[in-house]
Amino acid sequence: MIVDIIENAQEYYNLSKNFQKGFEFLKNTDLKNLDNGKYEIDGDNIFVSIQDYNTKPESEGKFEAHKKYADIQFIITGEEKIGFTNVKNCTPTTFYDDTNDIIFLEGKGDFIKAVENTFLIFLPQDAHMPCISIDNSKYVKKAVVKVKL
């Protein structure tokens, strides 16, 4: 897992050209005015999901992980806690869904506060639990860039 602010995104361009394209989209797009939905950046190699929601209690959260894609989760508006741990510290609660590239897990992890202009990169070994309330439920708008590995 990597955590940083969008102003430092160029430091991660060397991860791959796909990461660079994903970060350039985040930096050069008026994300606050995008409607919820999926937007292609480079076909199924890189796409972004714009979503908004109210954060939820940790008791309602689930760890998830992916095999084909890395996530760049970018907080457009609001703040939330995001849980993280290595997938080896978790037990699957579902079978891996190859179509949607997701598996849900349970386990123990740590939490980090994600605020506006913060991004987090989750790789396949990084189980993560997004959308968690810090104190009370709050509105969040987020972009999740999926980068094919």
C-alpha positions as CSV (number, residue, x, y, z in Angstrom):
1,M,0.0,0.0,0.0
2,I,1.1,3.5,-0.8
3,V,-0.4,6.7,0.6
4,D,0.4,10.2,-0.7
5,I,-1.2,13.4,-2.0
6,I,-2.0,14.0,-5.6
7,E,0.6,16.8,-5.9
8,N,3.2,14.0,-5.6
9,A,1.6,11.7,-8.2
10,Q,4.5,12.0,-10.7
11,E,6.8,10.3,-8.1
12,Y,4.8,7.1,-9.0
13,Y,4.8,7.3,-12.8
14,N,7.7,4.9,-12.9
15,L,5.5,2.1,-11.6
16,S,4.2,1.7,-15.1
17,K,2.8,3.7,-18.1
18,N,-0.7,2.6,-16.9
19,F,-0.2,4.1,-13.5
20,Q,1.1,7.3,-15.2
21,K,-2.0,7.5,-17.4
22,G,-4.3,6.9,-14.4
23,F,-2.6,9.7,-12.3
24,E,-2.7,12.1,-15.3
25,F,-6.4,11.5,-15.5
26,L,-6.9,12.3,-11.8
27,K,-4.7,15.4,-12.1
28,N,-6.2,16.8,-15.3
29,T,-9.9,16.0,-14.9
30,D,-12.6,18.1,-13.1
31,L,-13.5,15.1,-10.9
32,K,-15.9,17.1,-8.7
33,N,-18.2,17.6,-11.6
34,L,-18.1,14.1,-13.0
35,D,-21.3,12.0,-12.6
36,N,-21.0,8.6,-10.9
37,G,-20.1,5.9,-13.2
38,K,-17.4,4.1,-15.1
39,Y,-15.1,6.0,-17.5
40,E,-12.5,4.4,-19.7
41,I,-9.1,5.8,-19.8
42,D,-7.4,3.1,-21.9
43,G,-10.0,0.4,-22.5
44,D,-9.9,-2.4,-19.9
45,N,-6.3,-1.5,-19.2
46,I,-7.2,1.6,-17.2
47,F,-10.6,2.8,-16.2
48,V,-12.1,4.9,-13.3
49,S,-15.2,4.5,-11.3
50,I,-16.6,7.7,-9.8
51,Q,-18.7,7.0,-6.8
52,D,-20.3,8.9,-3.9
53,Y,-21.7,7.5,-0.6
54,N,-22.0,8.0,3.1
55,T,-19.4,6.3,5.2
56,K,-20.4,3.4,7.4
57,P,-19.4,1.9,10.7
58,E,-16.4,-0.4,10.8
59,S,-18.8,-3.3,11.8
60,E,-20.4,-3.1,8.4
61,G,-17.1,-3.0,6.5
62,K,-15.5,-5.9,4.6
63,F,-12.0,-6.4,3.4
64,E,-11.6,-6.9,-0.3
65,A,-8.7,-7.7,-2.6
66,H,-8.0,-7.9,-6.4
67,K,-5.8,-10.0,-8.6
68,K,-5.8,-8.4,-12.0
69,Y,-6.0,-4.8,-11.1
70,A,-4.3,-2.4,-8.7
71,D,-6.5,0.4,-7.2
72,I,-5.7,4.0,-7.0
73,Q,-8.3,5.3,-4.6
74,F,-8.5,9.1,-4.6
75,I,-10.6,11.1,-2.2
76,I,-12.3,13.9,-4.2
77,T,-14.5,15.3,-1.4
78,G,-14.8,14.3,2.3
79,E,-12.8,11.9,4.5
80,E,-12.9,8.3,5.6
81,K,-11.0,5.6,7.3
82,I,-9.6,2.7,5.1
83,G,-8.6,-0.5,6.6
84,F,-5.5,-2.4,5.3
85,T,-3.6,-5.6,5.9
86,N,-1.8,-8.3,3.9
87,V,-4.2,-10.8,2.3
88,K,-2.2,-13.5,4.1
89,N,-3.7,-12.2,7.4
90,C,-7.2,-12.8,6.1
91,T,-9.6,-15.6,5.5
92,P,-11.8,-15.6,2.4
93,T,-15.5,-15.2,3.0
94,T,-16.4,-15.5,-0.7
95,F,-14.9,-17.3,-3.7
96,Y,-12.8,-15.1,-6.0
97,D,-15.1,-13.4,-8.7
98,D,-13.0,-13.4,-11.8
99,T,-15.5,-11.3,-13.8
100,N,-15.4,-8.5,-11.2
101,D,-11.8,-9.2,-10.0
102,I,-12.8,-9.2,-6.3
103,I,-12.7,-11.4,-3.3
104,F,-14.1,-10.5,0.1
105,L,-12.2,-11.4,3.2
106,E,-12.3,-11.1,7.0
107,G,-9.4,-10.5,9.3
108,K,-7.7,-7.9,11.4
109,G,-6.0,-4.8,10.1
110,D,-5.0,-1.2,10.7
111,F,-6.7,1.9,9.6
112,I,-5.6,5.1,8.0
113,K,-7.5,8.4,7.6
114,A,-7.9,9.4,3.9
115,V,-8.8,13.0,3.3
116,E,-9.4,15.2,0.2
117,N,-6.5,15.1,-2.4
118,T,-5.1,11.9,-0.8
119,F,-4.6,8.8,-2.9
120,L,-4.0,5.2,-1.8
121,I,-2.5,2.5,-4.1
122,F,-3.6,-1.1,-3.3
123,L,-1.8,-3.9,-5.0
124,P,-3.0,-7.6,-5.0
125,Q,-1.4,-8.4,-1.7
126,D,-3.2,-5.4,0.0
127,A,-6.5,-6.3,1.4
128,H,-8.4,-3.1,2.0
129,M,-11.7,-2.0,3.7
130,P,-12.9,1.3,2.2
131,C,-15.8,3.6,3.1
132,I,-15.5,3.5,6.9
133,S,-16.7,6.4,9.1
134,I,-14.1,8.3,11.2
135,D,-16.5,9.4,13.8
136,N,-19.9,9.9,12.2
137,S,-21.2,9.0,8.8
138,K,-20.0,11.6,6.3
139,Y,-20.5,12.2,2.6
140,V,-17.5,11.1,0.4
141,K,-16.9,11.4,-3.4
142,K,-14.2,9.2,-4.6
143,A,-12.4,8.1,-7.8
144,V,-11.2,4.6,-8.0
145,V,-8.8,4.1,-10.9
146,K,-8.3,0.4,-11.9
147,V,-4.9,-0.2,-13.3
148,K,-4.4,-3.6,-15.1
149,L,-1.3,-5.4,-13.9
